[in-house]
C-alpha cells in the first residue's frame, strides 16, 4: 500500500478576510484600485468580456463614493451585468449577487456624465 502525498494548502497558510464583502469580492487582486481607462479591442468579443475585470457592488461603491444600494439601483437592469439570484422561499429571503464588467462600468459612467 503506497501513501499518497499531495501538495495541499494548510489552513495556516491561507489568510481569511475579516469581513464578508472582502471575502466574496476578491475575484481578482488588481494592481491598482482604479479601473483602467484604455479599452481593449478584444473586449468587444464575448471571450474578451469574460476575461476582463469584474467589479462587485462593494468595490464600485468605494470607488465612486456612493452607497451599495445606489450602485445596485444604477446597475440592476443594465445589459452586460452578471446576476446570480436565489429565489425567495417561504422561509428564506432571496439574494442577488451582481458582477459588473469594466466595459459596463465605463459605459454607465459616460452615460451619467453626459446626463449631469
N, C-alpha and C positions, 0 to 999 in steps of 0.2 A: 504494500500500500504506500503510495507516494504522497507526500504532503504538497499541497498547492500553495505556492507563495504568490501573493498578488500585491500590486503596488496600490494599496488603498490609502485614502486620506484619513489621518487620525483626527478626532474631534478637537484635539488641542491645536492642530494646525489651521483650523477653519475659524475665521473671525465672523461672529454673528453680529448683525447690527442691532442696535438697541431699540429702534422704532420700527413699527410695522411698515410704514411707507418706504423707508430706506431699503428694507429687505426686499420688497416687491418691485421697486423702481430700478434696481441695479441690474438692468438687462445688459448694459454696456457701460464700461467706465470710460468716459470721454477724456481726451487730452485737455480739453478746455470746457468750461461750463457754458460758454457762449456758442450758439449754433453757427455753423459755417454759412457764409453768405454766398458762396460760389455754388452754383447749381451744376451738378454733374450731368453730362449729356446722356449717360446711361440710365439716369433715374427716371426717364420717361417710359422705359420698358418695365413690365411687371417684375422682372428679375432684379432690376436696378432698385425699385422701390422696396423690395423685400430686404435688401441688404443696407439700406440707408438707416440713419439714426432715427429711432422712435422714442418719443418722449411720453412719460406718464403725466397724469394730471398734476401731481405734486411738483414735478420738475418745472413745468411750464408756469405754474402759479408762482414759484420762486423767481424764475427768470423775468416774468412780466410784472411782478409786483401786484398780482391780483389774487383773489381767493380761489380755492379749488372749486367752489360752487359756480363762480363766474366762468372759469375755464371750461367746466363741464357744459354750461349753457352755450358757450360760444361754439364748441366743437361737437356737440351731441349729434346734430344732423348733417355734419359736414361730410361730403364724399371723400373717401380715402382713409377715414379713421377706422381703426380696427376695434371692434367691440366684442367683449365676451360678456354674455348675460346669463345669469341663472334666474329662472323664473320664480316668482313668488309662490309659495305653497301655503297651505293652511296655517302652518306653524313657523315658517321661516320667511323672512323678507327677501326680496330679490336684490341681487347685486349686479352692477355693471362696471366692468373694467375697460378703460379706454387706453389705447396706444396710438399716438399721433405721429405720423411720419413727418420728417423735417420739411419736405416739399409742401405738405398741407399747412404746416405752421407758417412757412414763408408766404404762401398764397393768402391765408387768412390775415396775416399781418399787413400785407399790401392792401387788401380789401378794407380793413379797418382804418388804415392810414388815409386812404382816399376818402372814406366816409367822414372822417373827422376834420 
